[in-house]
Amino acid sequence: LFHFGSKGKGPTELYEPKLLAVTADAQVAYIYDSYRYEIKKFAIDLEGKQTRHVVNSQGKGTEPGQLKDAVGLAVDRQGLVWVVDASREDLQILDLRGTSCLPVASRRLGDLDLRKPVGLALSPDGLAWLPVGWPLIRERLARRRARRAGGGGGARTHGFLHPAGQCECRTERRGHRLPAEQRGLRDHYGFTP
């Protein structure tokens, strides 16, 4: 187990840690502190079982690199930090690999007909999965009603955002996987604002 920072309201301290993302090699951890509206980067020393604060994102606001209410945090294989913000309703990609925070790209979720994000996950093939609150709840209720009515309700729709920024929805029936060419872009990070 690792201890990240100390409790407090300072720039290197954590007061309300909410989200955690760790690089694939477990050398760096990113923690979203909702009190300061910042993502804090910690270097991890696996052998010494210690962590060291490196840098913070740019705090609260509406400018690139700033946050208001992050609900999803992930790190891709290149070390770029992806964050989805429910209040700003956008997805940002930040470069925190050095000792500063550089905004790489952002995309308004409204442009993609996505509302009320509740999380974020990155798949190994480079897709950003954005579950959205109300459509998932409505879909779950519709499936439940269909099962009760004897209709089965076996279809499930997944909404996801390609790194290139296109939004797609696929329907997957139980026991049937989508063809590989429909599951997403492989090793492609061409996300553009």
Buried (B, 14 or more C-beta within 10 A) or exposed (E): EEEBBEEEEEEBBBEEBBBEBBBEEEEBBBBBBBEBBBBBBBEBEEEEEEBEBBBBBBBEEEEBBBBBBBBBBBBBEEBBBBBBBBEBBBBBBBBBBEEEBBBBBBBEBEEBEBEBBBBBBBEEEBBBBBBBBEBBEEBEEEBEEBEEEEEEBEBBEBBBBBBEBEBEEEEBEEEEEEEEEEBBBEEEBEBEE
